[in-house]
Amino acid sequence: MPANKRPRRLNYAVNKKGPKWGTKVANAISHYIKLKKRMEFEWETKWLQNAMEIVSDKLNKYSINVEKI
């Protein structure tokens, strides 16, 4: 990577700044709930672990407590 480029992290949506209103928050919450149900059904696969990590990063960005969901 050239020296003048700043590195991009894993997920574009987590790194982008934006308003906390709109459907972003609702979509992140519903995605977390769906992944939680899927983990109970399929158990923990590597794909589900990675998806949960990305969703939990989004929820932390939006200042949403995961324990209350």
N, CA, C, O and CB atoms as a CASP TS submission, in Angstrom:
PFRMAT TS
TARGET T0000
AUTHOR 0000-0000-0000
METHOD Language model
MODEL 1
PARENT N/A
ATOM      1  N   MET     1       0.851  -1.176   0.000  1.00  0.00           N
ATOM      2  CA  MET     1       0.000   0.000   0.000  1.00  0.00           C
ATOM      3  C   MET     1       0.893   1.234   0.000  1.00  0.00           C
ATOM      4  O   MET     1       1.862   1.293   0.756  1.00  0.00           O
ATOM      5  CB  MET     1      -0.966   0.001   1.224  1.00  0.00           C
ATOM      6  N   PRO     2       0.582   2.213  -0.831  1.00  0.00           N
ATOM      7  CA  PRO     2       1.383   3.432  -0.862  1.00  0.00           C
ATOM      8  C   PRO     2       1.332   4.167   0.474  1.00  0.00           C
ATOM      9  O   PRO     2       0.367   4.049   1.230  1.00  0.00           O
ATOM     10  CB  PRO     2       0.902   4.350  -1.980  1.00  0.00           C
ATOM     11  N   ALA     3       2.374   4.915   0.742  1.00  0.00           N
ATOM     12  CA  ALA     3       2.494   5.591   2.030  1.00  0.00           C
ATOM     13  C   ALA     3       1.487   6.723   2.203  1.00  0.00           C
ATOM     14  O   ALA     3       1.132   7.064   3.331  1.00  0.00           O
ATOM     15  CB  ALA     3       3.890   6.130   2.192  1.00  0.00           C
ATOM     16  N   ASN     4       1.022   7.309   1.103  1.00  0.00           N
ATOM     17  CA  ASN     4       0.118   8.447   1.235  1.00  0.00           C
ATOM     18  C   ASN     4      -1.349   8.050   1.390  1.00  0.00           C
ATOM     19  O   ASN     4      -2.197   8.924   1.566  1.00  0.00           O
ATOM     20  CB  ASN     4       0.265   9.340   0.045  1.00  0.00           C
ATOM     21  N   LYS     5      -1.667   6.772   1.329  1.00  0.00           N
ATOM     22  CA  LYS     5      -3.049   6.319   1.511  1.00  0.00           C
ATOM     23  C   LYS     5      -3.259   5.918   2.967  1.00  0.00           C
ATOM     24  O   LYS     5      -2.406   5.268   3.571  1.00  0.00           O
ATOM     25  CB  LYS     5      -3.377   5.128   0.559  1.00  0.00           C
ATOM     26  N   ARG     6      -4.405   6.311   3.523  1.00  0.00           N
ATOM     27  CA  ARG     6      -4.683   5.847   4.880  1.00  0.00           C
ATOM     28  C   ARG     6      -5.389   4.501   4.792  1.00  0.00           C
ATOM     29  O   ARG     6      -6.166   4.279   3.864  1.00  0.00           O
ATOM     30  CB  ARG     6      -5.547   6.884   5.671  1.00  0.00           C
ATOM     31  N   PRO     7      -5.137   3.597   5.736  1.00  0.00           N
ATOM     32  CA  PRO     7      -5.719   2.253   5.634  1.00  0.00           C
ATOM     33  C   PRO     7      -7.212   2.263   5.910  1.00  0.00           C
ATOM     34  O   PRO     7      -7.693   2.993   6.777  1.00  0.00           O
ATOM     35  CB  PRO     7      -5.027   1.300   6.599  1.00  0.00           C
ATOM     36  N   ARG     8      -7.926   1.455   5.172  1.00  0.00           N
ATOM     37  CA  ARG     8      -9.351   1.271   5.411  1.00  0.00           C
ATOM     38  C   ARG     8      -9.513   0.059   6.318  1.00  0.00           C
ATOM     39  O   ARG     8      -8.776  -0.919   6.192  1.00  0.00           O
ATOM     40  CB  ARG     8     -10.145   1.091   4.069  1.00  0.00           C
ATOM     41  N   ARG     9     -10.460   0.121   7.217  1.00  0.00           N
ATOM     42  CA  ARG     9     -10.665  -1.005   8.113  1.00  0.00           C
ATOM     43  C   ARG     9     -11.586  -2.023   7.470  1.00  0.00           C
ATOM     44  O   ARG     9     -11.948  -1.886   6.301  1.00  0.00           O
ATOM     45  CB  ARG     9     -11.238  -0.537   9.453  1.00  0.00           C
ATOM     46  N   LEU    10     -11.973  -3.056   8.234  1.00  0.00           N
ATOM     47  CA  LEU    10     -12.715  -4.178   7.677  1.00  0.00           C
ATOM     48  C   LEU    10     -14.089  -3.807   7.136  1.00  0.00           C
ATOM     49  O   LEU    10     -14.465  -4.263   6.056  1.00  0.00           O
ATOM     50  CB  LEU    10     -12.867  -5.229   8.714  1.00  0.00           C
ATOM     51  N   ASN    11     -14.830  -3.008   7.847  1.00  0.00           N
ATOM     52  CA  ASN    11     -16.218  -2.780   7.446  1.00  0.00           C
ATOM     53  C   ASN    11     -16.458  -1.296   7.175  1.00  0.00           C
ATOM     54  O   ASN    11     -16.246  -0.449   8.043  1.00  0.00           O
ATOM     55  CB  ASN    11     -17.187  -3.290   8.535  1.00  0.00           C
ATOM     56  N   TYR    12     -16.901  -1.000   5.963  1.00  0.00           N
ATOM     57  CA  TYR    12     -17.127   0.382   5.552  1.00  0.00           C
ATOM     58  C   TYR    12     -18.228   1.052   6.378  1.00  0.00           C
ATOM     59  O   TYR    12     -18.095   2.216   6.757  1.00  0.00           O
ATOM     60  CB  TYR    12     -17.486   0.433   4.072  1.00  0.00           C
ATOM     61  N   ALA    13     -19.314   0.323   6.659  1.00  0.00           N
ATOM     62  CA  ALA    13     -20.457   0.910   7.350  1.00  0.00           C
ATOM     63  C   ALA    13     -20.122   1.273   8.795  1.00  0.00           C
ATOM     64  O   ALA    13     -20.661   2.243   9.328  1.00  0.00           O
ATOM     65  CB  ALA    13     -21.634  -0.050   7.318  1.00  0.00           C
ATOM     66  N   VAL    14     -19.238   0.505   9.434  1.00  0.00           N
ATOM     67  CA  VAL    14     -18.883   0.792  10.819  1.00  0.00           C
ATOM     68  C   VAL    14     -18.014   2.044  10.884  1.00  0.00           C
ATOM     69  O   VAL    14     -18.138   2.839  11.815  1.00  0.00           O
ATOM     70  CB  VAL    14     -18.152  -0.409  11.457  1.00  0.00           C
ATOM     71  N   ASN    15     -17.137   2.221   9.899  1.00  0.00           N
ATOM     72  CA  ASN    15     -16.195   3.333   9.931  1.00  0.00           C
ATOM     73  C   ASN    15     -16.799   4.653   9.469  1.00  0.00           C
ATOM     74  O   ASN    15     -16.272   5.716   9.797  1.00  0.00           O
ATOM     75  CB  ASN    15     -15.008   3.009   9.084  1.00  0.00           C
ATOM     76  N   LYS    16     -17.880   4.607   8.726  1.00  0.00           N
ATOM     77  CA  LYS    16     -18.479   5.829   8.229  1.00  0.00           C
ATOM     78  C   LYS    16     -19.247   6.538   9.328  1.00  0.00           C
ATOM     79  O   LYS    16     -19.984   5.909  10.088  1.00  0.00           O
ATOM     80  CB  LYS    16     -19.394   5.533   7.053  1.00  0.00           C
ATOM     81  N   LYS    17     -19.073   7.829   9.409  1.00  0.00           N
ATOM     82  CA  LYS    17     -19.828   8.616  10.371  1.00  0.00           C
ATOM     83  C   LYS    17     -21.159   9.006   9.738  1.00  0.00           C
ATOM     84  O   LYS    17     -21.246   9.206   8.526  1.00  0.00           O
ATOM     85  CB  LYS    17     -19.029   9.876  10.821  1.00  0.00           C
ATOM     86  N   GLY    18     -22.165   9.109  10.546  1.00  0.00           N
ATOM     87  CA  GLY    18     -23.462   9.501  10.013  1.00  0.00           C
ATOM     88  C   GLY    18     -24.437   9.721  11.142  1.00  0.00           C
ATOM     89  O   GLY    18     -24.098   9.503  12.305  1.00  0.00           O
ATOM     90  N   PRO    19     -25.625  10.144  10.826  1.00  0.00           N
ATOM     91  CA  PRO    19     -26.618  10.388  11.867  1.00  0.00           C
ATOM     92  C   PRO    19     -27.060   9.086  12.524  1.00  0.00           C
ATOM     93  O   PRO    19     -27.025   8.021  11.908  1.00  0.00           O
ATOM     94  CB  PRO    19     -27.826  11.118  11.288  1.00  0.00           C
ATOM     95  N   LYS    20     -27.476   9.188  13.779  1.00  0.00           N
ATOM     96  CA  LYS    20     -27.916   8.007  14.520  1.00  0.00           C
ATOM     97  C   LYS    20     -29.393   7.713  14.283  1.00  0.00           C
ATOM     98  O   LYS    20     -29.910   6.733  14.820  1.00  0.00           O
ATOM     99  CB  LYS    20     -27.658   8.194  16.010  1.00  0.00           C
ATOM    100  N   TRP    21     -30.066   8.507  13.518  1.00  0.00           N
ATOM    101  CA  TRP    21     -31.483   8.290  13.259  1.00  0.00           C
ATOM    102  C   TRP    21     -31.650   7.577  11.930  1.00  0.00           C
ATOM    103  O   TRP    21     -30.685   7.385  11.191  1.00  0.00           O
ATOM    104  CB  TRP    21     -32.259   9.624  13.263  1.00  0.00           C
ATOM    105  N   GLY    22     -32.851   7.195  11.639  1.00  0.00           N
ATOM    106  CA  GLY    22     -33.129   6.529  10.380  1.00  0.00           C
ATOM    107  C   GLY    22     -33.209   5.027  10.567  1.00  0.00           C
ATOM    108  O   GLY    22     -33.402   4.534  11.678  1.00  0.00           O
ATOM    109  N   THR    23     -33.061   4.316   9.482  1.00  0.00           N
ATOM    110  CA  THR    23     -33.217   2.870   9.530  1.00  0.00           C
ATOM    111  C   THR    23     -31.937   2.139   9.872  1.00  0.00           C
ATOM    112  O   THR    23     -31.962   0.923  10.064  1.00  0.00           O
ATOM    113  CB  THR    23     -33.730   2.376   8.227  1.00  0.00           C
ATOM    114  N   LYS    24     -30.807   2.847   9.955  1.00  0.00           N
ATOM    115  CA  LYS    24     -29.544   2.176  10.246  1.00  0.00           C
ATOM    116  C   LYS    24     -29.580   1.463  11.593  1.00  0.00           C
ATOM    117  O   LYS    24     -29.156   0.313  11.711  1.00  0.00           O
ATOM    118  CB  LYS    24     -28.402   3.178  10.222  1.00  0.00           C
ATOM    119  N   VAL    25     -30.085   2.147  12.592  1.00  0.00           N
ATOM    120  CA  VAL    25     -30.120   1.575  13.936  1.00  0.00           C
ATOM    121  C   VAL    25     -31.097   0.410  13.997  1.00  0.00           C
ATOM    122  O   VAL    25     -30.789  -0.637  14.566  1.00  0.00           O
ATOM    123  CB  VAL    25     -30.503   2.644  14.969  1.00  0.00           C
ATOM    124  N   ALA    26     -32.271   0.592  13.412  1.00  0.00           N
ATOM    125  CA  ALA    26     -33.275  -0.476  13.419  1.00  0.00           C
ATOM    126  C   ALA    26     -32.782  -1.699  12.667  1.00  0.00           C
ATOM    127  O   ALA    26     -33.021  -2.827  13.099  1.00  0.00           O
ATOM    128  CB  ALA    26     -34.584   0.017  12.807  1.00  0.00           C
ATOM    129  N   ASN    27     -32.098  -1.492  11.549  1.00  0.00           N
ATOM    130  CA  ASN    27     -31.562  -2.615  10.787  1.00  0.00           C
ATOM    131  C   ASN    27     -30.471  -3.341  11.563  1.00  0.00           C
ATOM    132  O   ASN    27     -30.402  -4.570  11.525  1.00  0.00           O
ATOM    133  CB  ASN    27     -31.017  -2.134   9.449  1.00  0.00           C
ATOM    134  N   ALA    28     -29.622  -2.603  12.264  1.00  0.00           N
ATOM    135  CA  ALA    28     -28.565  -3.234  13.052  1.00  0.00           C
ATOM    136  C   ALA    28     -29.160  -4.073  14.181  1.00  0.00           C
ATOM    137  O   ALA    28     -28.678  -5.172  14.458  1.00  0.00           O
ATOM    138  CB  ALA    28     -27.613  -2.170  13.626  1.00  0.00           C
ATOM    139  N   ILE    29     -30.195  -3.566  14.826  1.00  0.00           N
ATOM    140  CA  ILE    29     -30.835  -4.308  15.913  1.00  0.00           C
ATOM    141  C   ILE    29     -31.505  -5.566  15.381  1.00  0.00           C
ATOM    142  O   ILE    29     -31.361  -6.640  15.964  1.00  0.00           O
ATOM    143  CB  ILE    29     -31.863  -3.426  16.639  1.00  0.00           C
ATOM    144  N   SER    30     -32.243  -5.439  14.269  1.00  0.00           N
ATOM    145  CA  SER    30     -32.917  -6.620  13.727  1.00  0.00           C
ATOM    146  C   SER    30     -31.912  -7.645  13.220  1.00  0.00           C
ATOM    147  O   SER    30     -32.149  -8.848  13.336  1.00  0.00           O
ATOM    148  CB  SER    30     -33.866  -6.219  12.598  1.00  0.00           C
ATOM    149  N   HIS    31     -30.805  -7.194  12.666  1.00  0.00           N
ATOM    150  CA  HIS    31     -29.759  -8.108  12.206  1.00  0.00           C
ATOM    151  C   HIS    31     -29.156  -8.866  13.391  1.00  0.00           C
ATOM    152  O   HIS    31     -28.894 -10.066  13.302  1.00  0.00           O
ATOM    153  CB  HIS    31     -28.656  -7.333  11.446  1.00  0.00           C
ATOM    154  N   TYR    32     -28.940  -8.156  14.498  1.00  0.00           N
ATOM    155  CA  TYR    32     -28.396  -8.797  15.694  1.00  0.00           C
ATOM    156  C   TYR    32     -29.352  -9.866  16.219  1.00  0.00           C
ATOM    157  O   TYR    32     -28.922 -10.955  16.599  1.00  0.00           O
ATOM    158  CB  TYR    32     -28.119  -7.749  16.786  1.00  0.00           C
ATOM    159  N   ILE    33     -30.643  -9.557  16.240  1.00  0.00           N
ATOM    160  CA  ILE    33     -31.632 -10.514  16.735  1.00  0.00           C
ATOM    161  C   ILE    33     -31.693 -11.748  15.844  1.00  0.00           C
ATOM    162  O   ILE    33     -31.771 -12.872  16.340  1.00  0.00           O
ATOM    163  CB  ILE    33     -33.013  -9.860  16.822  1.00  0.00           C
ATOM    164  N   LYS    34     -31.659 -11.538  14.517  1.00  0.00           N
ATOM    165  CA  LYS    34     -31.682 -12.665  13.584  1.00  0.00           C
ATOM    166  C   LYS    34     -30.444 -13.546  13.738  1.00  0.00           C
ATOM    167  O   LYS    34     -30.541 -14.773  13.696  1.00  0.00           O
ATOM    168  CB  LYS    34     -31.784 -12.157  12.147  1.00  0.00           C
ATOM    169  N   LEU    35     -29.284 -12.920  13.916  1.00  0.00           N
ATOM    170  CA  LEU    35     -28.056 -13.697  14.092  1.00  0.00           C
ATOM    171  C   LEU    35     -28.080 -14.483  15.397  1.00  0.00           C
ATOM    172  O   LEU    35     -27.580 -15.606  15.463  1.00  0.00           O
ATOM    173  CB  LEU    35     -26.836 -12.776  14.060  1.00  0.00           C
ATOM    174  N   LYS    36     -28.666 -13.887  16.437  1.00  0.00           N
ATOM    175  CA  LYS    36     -28.765 -14.568  17.721  1.00  0.00           C
ATOM    176  C   LYS    36     -29.629 -15.825  17.606  1.00  0.00           C
ATOM    177  O   LYS    36     -29.271 -16.885  18.120  1.00  0.00           O
ATOM    178  CB  LYS    36     -29.341 -13.621  18.783  1.00  0.00           C
ATOM    179  N   LYS    37     -30.779 -15.693  16.922  1.00  0.00           N
ATOM    180  CA  LYS    37     -31.648 -16.856  16.711  1.00  0.00           C
ATOM    181  C   LYS    37     -30.949 -17.912  15.863  1.00  0.00           C
ATOM    182  O   LYS    37     -31.068 -19.110  16.119  1.00  0.00           O
ATOM    183  CB  LYS    37     -32.965 -16.431  16.039  1.00  0.00           C
ATOM    184  N   ARG    38     -30.226 -17.456  14.862  1.00  0.00           N
ATOM    185  CA  ARG    38     -29.528 -18.396  13.989  1.00  0.00           C
ATOM    186  C   ARG    38     -28.419 -19.135  14.733  1.00  0.00           C
ATOM    187  O   ARG    38     -28.165 -20.308  14.463  1.00  0.00           O
ATOM    188  CB  ARG    38     -28.949 -17.664  12.784  1.00  0.00           C
ATOM    189  N   MET    39     -27.756 -18.450  15.673  1.00  0.00           N
ATOM    190  CA  MET    39     -26.717 -19.099  16.468  1.00  0.00           C
ATOM    191  C   MET    39     -27.310 -20.170  17.377  1.00  0.00           C
ATOM    192  O   MET    39     -26.665 -21.188  17.627  1.00  0.00           O
ATOM    193  CB  MET    39     -25.958 -18.063  17.299  1.00  0.00           C
ATOM    194  N   GLU    40     -28.514 -19.959  17.872  1.00  0.00           N
ATOM    195  CA  GLU    40     -29.162 -20.984  18.693  1.00  0.00           C
ATOM    196  C   GLU    40     -29.497 -22.212  17.845  1.00  0.00           C
ATOM    197  O   GLU    40     -29.421 -23.344  18.324  1.00  0.00           O
ATOM    198  CB  GLU    40     -30.443 -20.421  19.355  1.00  0.00           C
ATOM    199  N   PHE    41     -29.864 -21.983  16.599  1.00  0.00           N
ATOM    200  CA  PHE    41     -30.250 -23.077  15.713  1.00  0.00           C
ATOM    201  C   PHE    41     -29.033 -23.806  15.139  1.00  0.00           C
ATOM    202  O   PHE    41     -28.974 -25.035  15.174  1.00  0.00           O
ATOM    203  CB  PHE    41     -31.117 -22.547  14.580  1.00  0.00           C
ATOM    204  N   GLU    42     -28.060 -23.051  14.611  1.00  0.00           N
ATOM    205  CA  GLU    42     -26.909 -23.640  13.921  1.00  0.00           C
ATOM    206  C   GLU    42     -25.675 -23.816  14.807  1.00  0.00           C
ATOM    207  O   GLU    42     -24.713 -24.463  14.394  1.00  0.00           O
ATOM    208  CB  GLU    42     -26.548 -22.789  12.745  1.00  0.00           C
ATOM    209  N   TRP    43     -25.686 -23.271  15.976  1.00  0.00           N
ATOM    210  CA  TRP    43     -24.526 -23.151  16.851  1.00  0.00           C
ATOM    211  C   TRP    43     -23.565 -22.144  16.264  1.00  0.00           C
ATOM    212  O   TRP    43     -23.898 -21.429  15.319  1.00  0.00           O
ATOM    213  CB  TRP    43     -23.833 -24.515  17.051  1.00  0.00           C
ATOM    214  N   GLU    44     -22.382 -22.088  16.822  1.00  0.00           N
ATOM    215  CA  GLU    44     -21.441 -21.045  16.407  1.00  0.00           C
ATOM    216  C   GLU    44     -20.559 -21.535  15.279  1.00  0.00           C
ATOM    217  O   GLU    44     -19.749 -22.445  15.457  1.00  0.00           O
ATOM    218  CB  GLU    44     -20.581 -20.592  17.587  1.00  0.00           C
ATOM    219  N   THR    45     -20.720 -20.931  14.130  1.00  0.00           N
ATOM    220  CA  THR    45     -19.806 -21.179  13.023  1.00  0.00           C
ATOM    221  C   THR    45     -18.900 -19.963  12.896  1.00  0.00           C
ATOM    222  O   THR    45     -19.162 -18.919  13.493  1.00  0.00           O
ATOM    223  CB  THR    45     -20.580 -21.460  11.686  1.00  0.00           C
ATOM    224  N   LYS    46     -17.848 -20.100  12.128  1.00  0.00           N
ATOM    225  CA  LYS    46     -16.911 -18.989  11.956  1.00  0.00           C
ATOM    226  C   LYS    46     -17.602 -17.810  11.271  1.00  0.00           C
ATOM    227  O   LYS    46     -17.353 -16.654  11.614  1.00  0.00           O
ATOM    228  CB  LYS    46     -15.679 -19.438  11.137  1.00  0.00           C
ATOM    229  N   TRP    47     -18.475 -18.110  10.297  1.00  0.00           N
ATOM    230  CA  TRP    47     -19.186 -17.057   9.589  1.00  0.00           C
ATOM    231  C   TRP    47     -20.078 -16.276  10.556  1.00  0.00           C
ATOM    232  O   TRP    47     -20.119 -15.046  10.509  1.00  0.00           O
ATOM    233  CB  TRP    47     -20.023 -17.651   8.441  1.00  0.00           C
ATOM    234  N   LEU    48     -20.793 -16.990  11.432  1.00  0.00           N
ATOM    235  CA  LEU    48     -21.673 -16.319  12.391  1.00  0.00           C
ATOM    236  C   LEU    48     -20.877 -15.511  13.410  1.00  0.00           C
ATOM    237  O   LEU    48     -21.312 -14.437  13.826  1.00  0.00           O
ATOM    238  CB  LEU    48     -22.550 -17.343  13.111  1.00  0.00           C
ATOM    239  N   GLN    49     -19.716 -16.018  13.811  1.00  0.00           N
ATOM    240  CA  GLN    49     -18.874 -15.264  14.742  1.00  0.00           C
ATOM    241  C   GLN    49     -18.420 -13.955  14.115  1.00  0.00           C
ATOM    242  O   GLN    49     -18.447 -12.911  14.766  1.00  0.00           O
ATOM    243  CB  GLN    49     -17.656 -16.097  15.166  1.00  0.00           C
ATOM    244  N   ASN    50     -18.004 -14.007  12.857  1.00  0.00           N
ATOM    245  CA  ASN    50     -17.566 -12.789  12.173  1.00  0.00           C
ATOM    246  C   ASN    50     -18.726 -11.810  11.998  1.00  0.00           C
ATOM    247  O   ASN    50     -18.551 -10.605  12.178  1.00  0.00           O
ATOM    248  CB  ASN    50     -16.958 -13.134  10.806  1.00  0.00           C
ATOM    249  N   ALA    51     -19.909 -12.322  11.648  1.00  0.00           N
ATOM    250  CA  ALA    51     -21.072 -11.459  11.475  1.00  0.00           C
ATOM    251  C   ALA    51     -21.463 -10.810  12.796  1.00  0.00           C
ATOM    252  O   ALA    51     -21.801  -9.627  12.825  1.00  0.00           O
ATOM    253  CB  ALA    51     -22.250 -12.254  10.905  1.00  0.00           C
ATOM    254  N   MET    52     -21.423 -11.562  13.885  1.00  0.00           N
ATOM    255  CA  MET    52     -21.760 -11.007  15.202  1.00  0.00           C
ATOM    256  C   MET    52     -20.761  -9.935  15.612  1.00  0.00           C
ATOM    257  O   MET    52     -21.136  -8.945  16.240  1.00  0.00           O
ATOM    258  CB  MET    52     -21.803 -12.117  16.262  1.00  0.00           C
ATOM    259  N   GLU    53     -19.502 -10.124  15.264  1.00  0.00           N
ATOM    260  CA  GLU    53     -18.488  -9.123  15.595  1.00  0.00           C
ATOM    261  C   GLU    53     -18.768  -7.809  14.863  1.00  0.00           C
ATOM    262  O   GLU    53     -18.650  -6.731  15.445  1.00  0.00           O
ATOM    263  CB  GLU    53     -17.081  -9.643  15.239  1.00  0.00           C
ATOM    264  N   ILE    54     -19.138  -7.905  13.585  1.00  0.00           N
ATOM    265  CA  ILE    54     -19.435  -6.700  12.808  1.00  0.00           C
ATOM    266  C   ILE    54     -20.676  -5.999  13.343  1.00  0.00           C
ATOM    267  O   ILE    54     -20.692  -4.774  13.467  1.00  0.00           O
ATOM    268  CB  ILE    54     -19.626  -7.050  11.327  1.00  0.00           C
ATOM    269  N   VAL    55     -21.718  -6.766  13.662  1.00  0.00           N
ATOM    270  CA  VAL    55     -22.951  -6.167  14.172  1.00  0.00           C
ATOM    271  C   VAL    55     -22.724  -5.556  15.551  1.00  0.00           C
ATOM    272  O   VAL    55     -23.255  -4.486  15.846  1.00  0.00           O
ATOM    273  CB  VAL    55     -24.076  -7.215  14.234  1.00  0.00           C
ATOM    274  N   SER    56     -21.949  -6.216  16.393  1.00  0.00           N
ATOM    275  CA  SER    56     -21.697  -5.651  17.716  1.00  0.00           C
ATOM    276  C   SER    56     -20.874  -4.373  17.616  1.00  0.00           C
ATOM    277  O   SER    56     -21.049  -3.467  18.430  1.00  0.00           O
ATOM    278  CB  SER    56     -20.980  -6.671  18.605  1.00  0.00           C
ATOM    279  N   ASP    57     -19.973  -4.282  16.626  1.00  0.00           N
ATOM    280  CA  ASP    57     -19.245  -3.036  16.400  1.00  0.00           C
ATOM    281  C   ASP    57     -20.202  -1.910  16.003  1.00  0.00           C
ATOM    282  O   ASP    57     -20.069  -0.777  16.464  1.00  0.00           O
ATOM    283  CB  ASP    57     -18.174  -3.231  15.313  1.00  0.00           C
ATOM    284  N   LYS    58     -21.161  -2.237  15.147  1.00  0.00           N
ATOM    285  CA  LYS    58     -22.149  -1.229  14.740  1.00  0.00           C
ATOM    286  C   LYS    58     -22.962  -0.773  15.943  1.00  0.00           C
ATOM    287  O   LYS    58     -23.190   0.424  16.118  1.00  0.00           O
ATOM    288  CB  LYS    58     -23.087  -1.789  13.644  1.00  0.00           C
ATOM    289  N   LEU    59     -23.402  -1.720  16.779  1.00  0.00           N
ATOM    290  CA  LEU    59     -24.213  -1.357  17.935  1.00  0.00           C
ATOM    291  C   LEU    59     -23.405  -0.529  18.927  1.00  0.00           C
ATOM    292  O   LEU    59     -23.941   0.390  19.547  1.00  0.00           O
ATOM    293  CB  LEU    59     -24.761  -2.612  18.618  1.00  0.00           C
ATOM    294  N   ASN    60     -22.128  -0.843  19.082  1.00  0.00           N
ATOM    295  CA  ASN    60     -21.280  -0.029  19.953  1.00  0.00           C
ATOM    296  C   ASN    60     -21.128   1.379  19.388  1.00  0.00           C
ATOM    297  O   ASN    60     -21.108   2.351  20.143  1.00  0.00           O
ATOM    298  CB  ASN    60     -19.898  -0.685  20.128  1.00  0.00           C
ATOM    299  N   LYS    61     -21.022   1.493  18.070  1.00  0.00           N
ATOM    300  CA  LYS    61     -20.903   2.809  17.435  1.00  0.00           C
ATOM    301  C   LYS    61     -22.148   3.635  17.689  1.00  0.00           C
ATOM    302  O   LYS    61     -22.065   4.842  17.919  1.00  0.00           O
ATOM    303  CB  LYS    61     -20.662   2.666  15.926  1.00  0.00           C
ATOM    304  N   TYR    62     -23.320   2.977  17.646  1.00  0.00           N
ATOM    305  CA  TYR    62     -24.586   3.685  17.867  1.00  0.00           C
ATOM    306  C   TYR    62     -24.928   3.804  19.353  1.00  0.00           C
ATOM    307  O   TYR    62     -26.002   4.303  19.689  1.00  0.00           O
ATOM    308  CB  TYR    62     -25.717   2.970  17.136  1.00  0.00           C
ATOM    309  N   SER    63     -24.049   3.362  20.244  1.00  0.00           N
ATOM    310  CA  SER    63     -24.235   3.430  21.698  1.00  0.00           C
ATOM    311  C   SER    63     -25.472   2.672  22.152  1.00  0.00           C
ATOM    312  O   SER    63     -26.258   3.174  22.956  1.00  0.00           O
ATOM    313  CB  SER    63     -24.332   4.878  22.149  1.00  0.00           C
ATOM    314  N   ILE    64     -25.640   1.462  21.633  1.00  0.00           N
ATOM    315  CA  ILE    64     -26.768   0.613  22.006  1.00  0.00           C
ATOM    316  C   ILE    64     -26.233  -0.519  22.855  1.00  0.00           C
ATOM    317  O   ILE    64     -25.269  -1.182  22.470  1.00  0.00           O
ATOM    318  CB  ILE    64     -27.524   0.069  20.750  1.00  0.00           C
ATOM    319  N   ASN    65     -26.844  -0.751  24.006  1.00  0.00           N
ATOM    320  CA  ASN    65     -26.425  -1.819  24.907  1.00  0.00           C
ATOM    321  C   ASN    65     -26.949  -3.154  24.386  1.00  0.00           C
ATOM    322  O   ASN    65     -28.156  -3.333  24.222  1.00  0.00           O
ATOM    323  CB  ASN    65     -26.928  -1.555  26.353  1.00  0.00           C
ATOM    324  N   VAL    66     -26.042  -4.085  24.128  1.00  0.00           N
ATOM    325  CA  VAL    66     -26.409  -5.372  23.559  1.00  0.00           C
ATOM    326  C   VAL    66     -27.164  -6.233  24.574  1.00  0.00           C
ATOM    327  O   VAL    66     -28.004  -7.044  24.183  1.00  0.00           O
ATOM    328  CB  VAL    66     -25.163  -6.104  23.068  1.00  0.00           C
ATOM    329  N   GLU    67     -26.885  -6.076  25.840  1.00  0.00           N
ATOM    330  CA  GLU    67     -27.501  -6.902  26.876  1.00  0.00           C
ATOM    331  C   GLU    67     -29.005  -6.644  27.018  1.00  0.00           C
ATOM    332  O   GLU    67     -29.741  -7.517  27.477  1.00  0.00           O
ATOM    333  CB  GLU    67     -26.814  -6.655  28.205  1.00  0.00           C
ATOM    334  N   LYS    68     -29.463  -5.451  26.627  1.00  0.00           N
ATOM    335  CA  LYS    68     -30.882  -5.114  26.768  1.00  0.00           C
ATOM    336  C   LYS    68     -31.720  -5.549  25.577  1.00  0.00           C
ATOM    337  O   LYS    68     -32.948  -5.475  25.621  1.00  0.00           O
ATOM    338  CB  LYS    68     -31.038  -3.634  26.968  1.00  0.00           C
ATOM    339  N   ILE    69     -31.068  -6.002  24.516  1.00  0.00           N
ATOM    340  CA  ILE    69     -31.814  -6.414  23.319  1.00  0.00           C
ATOM    341  C   ILE    69     -32.337  -7.814  23.505  1.00  0.00           C
ATOM    342  O   ILE    69     -32.993  -8.352  22.613  1.00  0.00           O
ATOM    343  CB  ILE    69     -30.934  -6.337  22.055  1.00  0.00           C
TER
END
